Amino acid sequence: MSDADLPQKTILLVDDDEVFCATMTRALTRLGYQVLNAQNSEVAMHQSDHADYAVIDLRIGNESGLYLIDALHHRHPELRMVVLTGFSSIATAVEAIKLGAVHYLTKPAEAVDIVKAFERVQGNSEMAISQQPMSVNRLEWEHLQRVLTEHEGNISSAARALSMHRRTLQRKLQKRPMTQ
């Protein structure tokens, strides 16, 4: 039996960035996958019935991808989901895995890396550990993300817990996190 005889696998790509979706759809199609696109959770839930895999952005417009992971995992426990985000944090990575994602990748990521992530079922004990502690800016970002997660994504509630004005918190959260 050749690869051409195998049934084509389908990936549900959930991201509100249309340019990113078009680019990633082309790349995944070249790798032999059929791709379904969804720009919001409602469409994603509807299309999930036809998917073998899902790539979910952490921020889908004003929605949290974490809620979608949880809903999809309850609806389709066998669906292998990978989170792909430009706003990574330790708190959201931990929550995504607890909610049912099999892997967590940061943007930019290549289509081949996403496909490999679906198949990773074991942890990597050989992963390099950073020799430098996180920067103060990165620590602040991680703390804000953890508090926001504890308050179920509610910015007003998180801002109150941080004794910070809501708009200040929103501005800080919109900045890209520091790498270290």
Secondary structure, 3 states (H helix, E strand, C coil): CCHHHCCCCEEEEECCCHHHHHHHHHHHHHCCCEEEEECCHHHHHHHHHHCCEEEEECEECCEEHHHHHHHHHHHCCCCEEEEEECCCCHHHHHHHHHHCEEEEEECCCCHHHHHHHHHCCCCCCCCCCCCCCCCHHHHHHHHHHHHHHHCCCCHHHHHHHCCCCHHHHHHHHHCCCCCC
